[in-house]
Amino acid sequence: MMLRVLSVASEAVPLVKTGGLADVAGALPAALAPHGVELTTLVPGYPAAMKALKPKGKQLRVLHSYDDLLGAKARLVAGKLGEQPLILLDAPGLFARDGGPYGDAAGNDWSDNWRRFAALGRAAADLAGGLVPARTFDVLHAHDWQAGLAPAYMRFAPLPGSTPLPSVMTIHNMAFQGFFGHEHFLALGLPRTAWSMTGVEYHGGIGFLKAGMEAASVITTVSPTYAKEIRSPDFGMGLEGLIISRGDRVRGIVNGIDPADWNPANDTHIPATYTAGSIARRTANKRALEAEFGLEPGDGPLFIVVSRLTWQKGMDVLVEVLDHLVGIGGRLALLGSGDAGLVAGLTAAAMRHPGRIGLKFGYDEALSHRMQAGGDAILVPSRFEPCGLTQMYGLAYGCVPVVARTGGLADTVIDANLAALAAGAATGIQFSGVTYPALADAISRAVALYQQPVAWRSLQRSGMQADFSWGQSGRAYADLYRELTGKA
Ligand code: ADP
């Protein structure tokens, strides 16, 4: 039987992306279609999303109009995300702004984010309650804090006459919890009963993610290891008690990668396409990458980093280790954006090592493909990593991942220890603890392995042959939806 799921998120590729959530929300519908699940995606009608939706010269298909959705005029408009159904929350007063989805170009969060994403949650709960009779659903699936109020509205203030649906709250990153002042509570339009420990109240304010975690039938996060880690204070970031109390209602389902976007055999962004059987063709990509980053050409190992430049990603330790990396014959090409202090540290290292360290600051999707296709190894020294995508792209592209043993990095990379190497199972290098000695040692191991071409080629090939497409993960979500609805 066909299941209908409403997936609510603040980003989805190709409409809007600031991080991995968008890749996941954008890929889920196609991943679930083969499993008898029709996934409708609801995202805010940011300017770029509205533009992508509006067919030239045609009218938008309006499913519902609100005169007052938490104080804003709004409409639900229908479209397509690939082949699958899409609904945009078109509310110009909330979403038609220059800048990013969460703040202005200078990086300041919008002061009314509580209202913007409460409106998203309210609209999701309305849709889940049957607001649009032609669009009914069996399950509500909320992603991250921006969608956290959707299950809470459904529980505390369902559309009149509707029965709440089973719901899933997926945590893509526990570090982002959506915490706002208590003074906004009345404006949310929730009953007083929602102001409680098991409702939206969190440390005297409103916790969007917390509310969703309390209200949802099941909580998922994006890797089995992260699902365990968030039971501890370091990773749970205040919500570990809630995670523990939800017991077996917390699951870990690792993200997949979308082979339509990430496949070196037919990637249109890269100079030379290749497969696991023609890895030598990567050399042309390496030469092009060296040129693009102003690096001395050479056969020595070329490390890459594609990352947000933040503490989470261990970029401060990366800065410290660069002299060592260069000292043992490595070069680095880095693409990232983020903290000014890290940008300064990286820039200083690049000045010390001209021709050995090349940097690009900003966000550049096509360049990120060229880097995975031309780099020898990708460094991912994250302090925590719910799932992580860049290491999986590295695997698919024969760019060997060197990763911290945490979260999804621990679940997706097989360390090149002696046994794994001998069995031909190894796909990368793991290290424990994001510290200078641990990262320096991992880089040294990578350089030593790189100097053994047979072993290195085996690492690349095993990674390229590992299957991280959405097949298994799509099935896991479909099984979960079926478990929740009791529909076979
Ligand atoms: P997170 O979501 O925590 O940032 P992930 O590894 O899950 O980390 O996903 C990051 C995504 O964003 C990947 O698709 C990665 O390639 C991409 N990305 C990160 N920084 C950049 C950048 N500066 N330019 C292009 N793509 C980037």
Residues whose N, C-alpha, C, O or C-beta is under 5 A from the ligand:
A	BS01	ADP	G19 G20 L21 V306 S307 R308 L335 G336 S337 G362 Y363 D364 E365 S368 G388 L389 T390
